[in-house]
């Protein structure tokens, strides 16, 4: 026998049974050096275009798990305890290898590329298009705790590898909000990346459109209420 999912009260009101759990929400954008316009996230769903202007690729579940653009579905509520921003260099617009990770020409260039982003961009999170509920340079929303960068490179050779992280790569190091944020059902919300110091420069020695890729995925972490069913 299936469990009941809702209860109709004598007044005619319907009470929907729900569950609370650790169900994060995430949304990715992708852009290149030279960008000046704002980039908004959480405003699209799977199969729609990834925001940022550098790609016409359609979003996959890796890019977003939003079921409705700019809001939670009906009967869902979320208490946001932490906002985290993760870096990637996936070129979603590559026709032959969509999602291919494309690194800079050297580990040194890769370091300067991501440092330039950290020191020239901000992030703002708003609910119901009102005043910002959280904002600051993007390293205020670490996926760990500040920029952490490892690399290896053979002397006199082209072989190298590097790995940038927005913070030491442990979930425990992420920053908690001083006060949790509540997102009610069907309440509009969005994240916005801005570039107040102007266009991000291209620091590549041999620049191409693929080497400039900045992928930023914003995660909302905290308990989320969903209907049972």
C-alpha positions in Angstrom: 0.0 0.0 0.0 1.4 3.4 -1.0 2.0 6.0 1.7 -0.3 9.1 1.7 1.3 12.1 0.1 -1.2 14.7 1.2 -4.0 15.3 3.8 -7.1 17.3 3.2 -8.2 19.1 6.3 -11.9 19.6 7.3 -11.5 23.3 6.3 -10.8 22.1 2.7 -7.0 23.0 3.0 -4.5 20.5 1.7 -1.5 19.7 3.7 1.3 18.2 1.6 3.8 15.9 3.4 7.4 17.0 2.8 10.9 16.0 3.5 14.0 18.0 4.5 17.4 17.1 3.4 20.8 18.2 2.1 19.7 18.9 -1.5 22.0 21.6 -2.9 21.2 23.8 -5.9 23.8 24.8 -8.5 24.2 26.9 -11.6 27.2 27.3 -13.9 28.2 30.2 -16.3 31.1 30.2 -18.8 32.8 33.2 -20.3 36.2 34.4 -21.8 38.7 37.2 -21.4 37.4 40.5 -22.6 34.0 40.2 -20.9 32.5 43.4 -19.4 28.8 42.7 -19.1 27.2 41.1 -16.0 26.6 37.4 -16.0 23.5 36.0 -14.2 23.2 32.5 -12.9 20.2 30.4 -11.5 18.1 31.9 -14.3 18.0 28.9 -16.6 17.3 25.1 -16.6 18.8 22.0 -18.2 18.8 22.1 -22.0 18.8 25.9 -22.1 21.8 28.0 -23.1 24.6 28.4 -20.6 25.0 32.1 -19.6 28.2 34.0 -20.1 28.4 34.8 -23.8 31.2 32.4 -24.7 29.1 29.4 -25.6 25.9 28.5 -27.3 26.0 25.1 -25.7 23.0 23.7 -24.0 23.2 23.0 -20.3 23.5 19.5 -18.9 22.9 18.3 -15.3 26.5 19.1 -14.6 25.8 22.8 -15.4 22.6 23.1 -13.4 20.0 21.2 -11.4 17.4 24.0 -11.4 14.0 22.7 -12.2 12.5 26.1 -12.8 14.4 29.3 -13.9 15.1 31.8 -11.1 12.9 30.1 -8.5 12.3 26.9 -6.5 9.4 24.7 -7.7 6.1 25.0 -5.9 6.0 23.6 -2.3 9.8 23.8 -2.0 11.7 25.9 0.6 15.5 26.2 1.1 17.5 27.6 4.0 20.9 28.6 2.4 23.7 28.1 4.9 26.7 28.5 2.5 27.3 29.9 -1.0 30.3 28.4 -2.8 31.9 29.1 -6.2 33.9 26.4 -8.0 36.3 27.0 -10.9 36.6 24.9 -14.1 38.1 25.2 -17.6 35.6 23.1 -19.5 34.9 24.4 -23.0 31.2 23.6 -23.5 31.2 25.1 -26.9 33.7 22.7 -28.4 31.9 20.9 -31.2 34.2 17.9 -31.3 34.8 17.5 -27.5 32.1 19.3 -25.6 33.2 19.8 -22.0 36.9 19.4 -22.9 39.2 20.9 -20.2 41.5 23.4 -21.9 44.4 24.7 -19.9 46.6 27.8 -20.5 50.0 27.6 -22.2 51.9 27.3 -19.0 51.3 26.8 -15.3 52.4 30.4 -14.7 49.8 31.8 -17.2 47.2 29.7 -15.6 48.0 31.1 -12.2 47.8 34.7 -13.5 44.6 34.0 -15.4 42.7 32.9 -12.3 44.3 35.5 -10.0 43.2 38.2 -12.5 39.6 36.9 -12.2 39.8 36.8 -8.4 41.0 40.4 -8.2 38.7 41.9 -10.8 35.2 40.4 -10.2 32.4 40.4 -7.6 29.4 38.2 -6.9 26.0 39.3 -5.6 23.1 37.1 -4.5 19.6 38.6 -4.3 16.2 37.3 -3.4 13.0 38.8 -4.9 15.2 41.4 -6.8 15.6 43.4 -3.6 18.8 44.5 -1.9 21.7 42.1 -2.0 21.5 39.3 0.6 25.2 38.4 0.1 27.9 40.0 -2.0 31.6 40.6 -2.3 34.6 39.6 -4.3 34.2 36.0 -5.4 36.9 34.7 -3.0 34.4 35.6 -0.3 32.5 32.5 -1.4 35.2 29.9 -1.5 34.9 26.3 -2.4 37.3 25.8 0.4 39.0 29.0 1.7 40.8 31.2 -0.7 42.8 30.4 -3.9 44.8 27.1 -3.8 47.0 26.4 -6.7 49.3 23.4 -7.5 51.4 22.8 -10.5 54.2 20.8 -11.9 56.3 21.6 -14.9 59.4 19.9 -16.5 62.4 22.2 -17.0 62.9 23.0 -20.6 59.9 21.0 -21.7 56.3 21.7 -22.7 55.0 19.1 -20.2 53.1 20.7 -17.4 49.9 20.4 -15.3 48.2 22.7 -12.9 45.1 22.7 -10.7 43.5 25.9 -9.4 40.9 25.8 -6.7 38.8 28.5 -5.1 40.1 27.5 -1.7 41.8 24.4 -0.3 39.7 21.5 -1.8 37.9 20.3 1.3 34.2 21.0 1.9 34.9 21.6 5.6 36.8 24.7 4.8 33.9 26.4 3.0 32.6 29.7 4.6 29.2 29.6 6.4 27.0 32.6 6.1 26.7 34.7 9.3 22.9 34.3 9.0 21.1 31.7 6.9 19.1 32.9 3.9 15.5 31.6 3.4 14.2 31.1 -0.2 10.5 30.5 -0.1 8.5 28.6 -2.7 8.3 30.4 -6.1 10.3 33.3 -4.7 12.7 34.7 -7.4 16.4 34.6 -6.7 19.6 35.0 -8.7 23.4 35.3 -8.6 25.2 38.0 -10.5 28.9 38.2 -11.5 30.2 41.7 -12.2 33.5 43.0 -13.5 33.9 46.5 -12.0 37.5 47.0 -13.0 36.7 46.5 -16.7 37.3 43.8 -19.2 39.3 40.8 -18.1 42.6 40.9 -19.9 43.9 38.1 -22.1 47.3 37.2 -20.6 48.0 34.3 -23.0 51.2 34.4 -24.9 49.4 32.6 -27.8 45.8 33.5 -27.1 43.0 31.4 -28.5 39.3 31.5 -27.8 39.5 28.2 -25.9 42.4 29.0 -23.6 40.4 31.9 -22.1 37.6 29.8 -20.8 36.4 30.6 -17.2 33.8 28.2 -15.9 32.2 29.2 -12.5 29.6 27.1 -10.8 27.7 28.6 -7.9 26.4 26.2 -5.3 23.7 26.9 -2.6 24.1 24.5 0.4 21.7 24.0 3.2 18.6 22.1 4.2 15.9 22.0 1.5 12.3 21.0 1.8 10.6 19.1 -1.0 7.2 17.4 -1.3 7.2 13.6 -0.7 6.5 11.6 -3.8 
